[in-house]
Amino acid sequence: MRLILVFALAAFAGVAVNADEKVEKIDAEKLIGKWQIKEKPGAEVEFGKDGKMRITADGVKLEPDGHERSYKVDNNKIVATTADGKKDMTYTAIKIADNEIVITNRGQVETLIRVPEKP
């Protein structure tokens, strides 16, 4: 039984490493705009040109600060920082397309779908 567990963990580790290697770098310019969080209906995240990231649900800020964070892009990671300068969260992209980004966030997989700009 232990042998099976060891092989299963080794196989999982190999898949995780290979998946990480295939993800290209996030283009920070293409990230700018509003994105719906597919797994959380009504929730959106907006990446601004000003380096701020805002999270809302049904158009309402989730907290008084609207979950506003500074963000920076580092290869396939988005690092969000609170106003007091503490590192808050690191989102890792595992799939990148023009209108969809699949990220991991504290072990959960979330899909961001670009919200078309209004004319």
PyMOL commands that set and color helices and strands:
alter all, ss='L'
color gray80, all
select helices_A, chain A and resi 2-22+28-31
alter helices_A, ss='H'
color red, helices_A
select strands_A, chain A and resi 33-37+43-47+52-57+60-61+69-74+77-81+87-97+100-105+108-114
alter strands_A, ss='S'
color yellow, strands_A
deselect
rebuild
show_as cartoon
